[in-house]
Amino acid sequence: MSTKTVCIILADGFEEVEALMPADIFKRLKINVILAGLKDKLVIGAHGFQLTANTLAKDVSVADFDALMLPGGLPGATNLQSSPIVTDLLRQANAQNKICAAICAAPIVLHDTGVAKGKTITGYPGCEGLAKQPNCSFSGANVEVDGNIISAIGMGKAHLFAFAIAKALGIPAQDINNLAAGAFLD
């Protein structure tokens, strides 16, 4: 099996848990992670934590990844929403049927770029109005998988979001279940 790669785009104001929990889960599942800063390599999260990205989003090509992931947070999601770089990467990835994933407030970007057209998405409560546009449904589910589009409701479900992306990338269910059992002891 070839190694898969997820590119996580970080904009100032990103929700730290929504970026780092999936990144950690991906690493544990032997999935490569590219952390791409939207404007700079040093990115400041919604709660003031600073993270140094591997690269800049403008230097990422769709050929570099199998899944593109957008964490939420404010103003992180609106910074992603207003970026032509993010719009271009999402549209190219979607055209190649690559996974396009967003959590919390970031599904607004899936909607606004048109990649959620004809799809069912979820997101943070309050985002429902964005999906009331024609050709898009909002479920309110914890995690929604509709073809190559994966979305999640928020920070508390970041692990389920990551597992859904890993499953869509073809990571064996046994590997995902073993990690879940060991990491999330109920």
N, C-alpha and C positions, 0 to 999 in steps of 0.2 A: 504494500500500500504506500502510495506517495505521501509525503508530508504535506499537510494543509497549512494555510496561512490566513490569519485574520488581521485585517488592518483596522485599528481603532483610531478614529480621528478625535483629537482633543482640542477643544476651543476653550478659551478663558471662560470660567464659570461652569465647567463641566461638573457633574455630580461624581465625586471621587469613588464612591462604592460601586456605582454603575459602570465605571471604567476598569477599576482595579480588581474587583472580584471576578468578572469574566476573564480578564487577562491572566489572573492567577490560575483559574480553572483550566483555561486553554493550555497554559504551560504544563500543568500537571497531566494533561491528556496528550502531551507531545505535539501540540499544535503550535506552530510558529506565531509570534505576535509582533506586529509592527505598530508601535505607538507613533502616530503622526501628528505633530503640532500644527494647528491651523495657520497660525501667523508666526510663531516662534517655537523653538525647541523647549524653552522654559514656559510651562503652562500653569496657570494658577486656577485651582478648582473653586467651586462655589463656596467652600468653607475655608479657603485660604491655604490649603495644602498645595505645595509646589511640586511639580513632576517634570522631569526632563524627558522629552520624547526622543525616539531614535532618529527621527527624520522630520522633514516638513511635508505637509500634505501636498504641496505643489510639486514635490519631487517623487510622489507615488504614482505608479502606473497601474491600471487595472490588471495588467499581466502579473503584478507583484503579489496578488492575494486571491483567495477563494471566497472570502466573505468580507464585507465592509460593515463595520459596526459603529453606531453613533450613540454615545452616552447622553443622557438628559442633563438636567440641571439648568438653572437660570443664572446668568444669561447664556450659558453654554449652548443650549438648544437654539436660541434665537441667533447666536453667532454662527452656528452651523447653517441655519436656515438662510442667512443672508450671504453665504459664501458661494460664488460662482465655481470655485474649485470643488466644493462638496457636491453641488448640483451636477457638475460634469462627471465626477467619479461615480455618483449614484446612478445616473442615467446610463453610463457606459456599462457599469457592472450589471444593472438590470437587463440591458440589451443582450448581455452574454449569459443571462440566467444565473449569475452569481448571487450568493446570498447577500441580501440587503437587510440589515437589522438595526433596530432603534428601540430605545427604552425610555420610559417616563415621558418627558416633554418632547423628546427627539422624533417621535413618529410624525410630528408636524412637518418635518423635513421630507419624510417619505411621501406624505400627502402633497406638499407644495411642489415637489419635483416631478410629480406624476407617476412615480414608480408604484404607488399604492392603488392606482386606478384599477377598478374591478376586483380589489382585494378586500379582505377583512383585516383590520388592524385593531390594536388596543394601545392604551397609553395612560398616562396619569389622569386621574379624575379632573375634569375641566377641559380636557382636549377633545371631548366628544363633538363639540360644535365644528371642529375642523373636518371631521369625517362625515358631516351631514351634507357635504357637497355631493353632486351626482357621481356615481360610479365608485363609491368607497363606503364601506361599512365599518362601524365602530362596535366592538363586542364588549369591551370592559373586562374581558378575561385577564387572568394573571399573565398568561403568555399566549400569543396567537401566532400560528404558523399557517401561512397561506401561500403555497408554492415556494418561491424563493424569498418571500417577504416574511421576516420574523420580527415581532414587536412584543413588548412587555410593559406592564403597568407601572413599575417603579423599583426603587432601591431594594425593598424587601424581597423582591422576586428576581434579583440579579443572578442568583445561582441557577434558577430554573431557566432563565433567559440564556445563560451560557450553555447549559446542558442541551437546550433545544438547538442552538447553533452547532454545537459539537455533533449532535445526532444528524443534523442536516448535512454536515461535512463528511458523514460516513464513519464517524468514530464508533467502534463496536459498543453496543448497549451494555455489554458486560463491563467494559472499562468505565463507562459513565456511571453505572450502578455501583461499582466498587468504590469509585471516588465519592459518590454521594453518600454511601453508607459510612465511609470512614471520616468524612469531613463534616457531615451534618447529622450528628448523633442525636436522635430524638428520644 
